[in-house]
Amino acid sequence: MGAAISLLFASITGIPVSTTHTKTTAIMGVGASKRIRNVNWAVVREMGLAWVLTFPGCGLIGFIVTYIFIKIF
């Protein structure tokens, strides 16, 4: 229900979000609501880093591939 409400709010306001992000965050919220120790914070940290680094990483890979293609052709 939390993921659905988050997706609805994001859709209405035009905020770009991933369904995967909202679902996993909702699951973490459920675990934290029962007991904060139920959340595996090492996994949360890894997921957060992956979310933050995905966009710049894709940009860097795109830049490198474009640079290589320009040099080849």
N, C-alpha and C positions, 0 to 999 in steps of 0.2 A: 504494500500500500504506500509505503514511504517513497519507493522508487517511482511509482505511478504518479504520485502527487508532484514529485520533483520534475518529472518529465513534462507533465501538464503545465506547470508553472514556467518551465523553460520554453516550451512551445508557444505559450501565450505571449511571453515577453520577448521572444526572438533570440534567446540566449542559446548559442550552439553548445550542446552537451552530447556526450556519448551515452547510449543506453547501458553499456557495460560499466561505465563509471558510476552511474546512478544506482545500478543494481548492487555493485560491490560495496558502495558507500552505505546503502541501506542495510545490507547484511552486517556490516561493521557496526552500524548504529544499533541494530537489534542485539548483537553480542554485548555491546557496551551498556545497553540499558539494563540487561540482566546483571552483569557484573563487569567492571572495567577490565578485569583480568581475563575475561573470556576472549578478548580480542588478541590475536597474535600480532603484536606491534612490529615485529621484524618483517612480517609479510606486508603490513601496512606501509612501512618505510620503503620497501622495495617497489611496491605499487606506486607510491607517490613519486619516487624518483623516475620510474618508467613513464608516468604521465607527464612529468615536467620535461624530461629529456627527449621525448618522442618528437615534438615539433621542431626543435633546433636540430636534432639529428637528421630528420628527413630533409630539412633545408640544406644542411651540409652535404649530405649524399647527393641531392639534386644539383648542387653547385659543382661538386667534383665530377659527376657524370656529364654535365653540360660542358665543363671545361675540357674534358677528355674528348668529347664529340667535336667540339670546335677545333681542337688541335688535329684530330684525325681527318676531318672533312674540311 
